[in-house]
Amino acid sequence: MCNEAVIVAEALTKDYGDKRAVDDLSFTVRPGLVTGFLGPNGSGKSTTMKMITGLIEMTSGEILFDGSTATMNTRALISATLAGLIRPQVSDVNMVSAPIMVKERGIIVAEVKRDKSGVFDGYIKLTVKTEHRTRSIAGTCFSDGKPRFIQIKGINLDAEVGQHMLYTTNADAPGIIGLLGTVCGENGVNIANFQLGRNRPGGDAIALLYLDAPFPEKVLEQVRAHKSIDSAKRLQFDVGGI
């Protein structure tokens, strides 16, 4: 029997005004098992189900093209971005259907172009807003032609994009590098690259690990279980021949 998780929820949070309906909820559902989801009325069960099925989703967004990217075929780039955004809810979406589906869902996505504003010749930044939070990510390509993340959640970093990656969030504190390195080493996970970033000393911090192979589920659960880690997620990218 396959032991791969069919649902992995990480740090789900949902606010309605000043009331928090779901607070930092994480769980895993595996195939072939009956999983109970219990709680009193008003504990957030229905809200959680809506969140994981995509019924509560992004409400608006912005795609920023800075510098040289503003002269590219932005329509194609926007279509590809929108397809990636809604693919978790609609698996068969493509670049043609994505803009239509986004419009039907009442999601407003703004396109912004501007001249070079920083050290990069050009970059693209995506900002997504839901009912309870705002998230952003920015990326560019250097002279070697390889894509890189340069900002996540407002935190600057320089992380090469690999096929297999691990993304973690935590409060900035000593020991995170050692923790992740030890867990990977003890479980035979080889790290090709390791990048860290933080918004301020003692504030929010992130780590991106570029791996040689997919991060094993059992090791992921071990990372998530550590008190210093707020969330951990496996990432996979189609990097092709880059």
Buried (B, 14 or more C-beta within 10 A) or exposed (E): EEEEBEEBBBBBBBEEEEEEBBEEBEBBBBEEEEEEEEEEEEEBBEBBEBBBEEEBBBBBBBBBBBBBBBEEEBEEBBBEBBBEBBEEEBEEBEBEBBBEBBEEBEBEBEEEBEEBEEEBBBBBBBBBBBEBEBBBBBBBBEEEEEBBBBBBBBBEBEBBBBBBBBBBBBEBEEEBEEBBBEBBEEEEBEBEEBBBBBBEEEEBBBBBBBBEEBBEBEBBEBBBEBEBBBBBBBBEEEEEEE
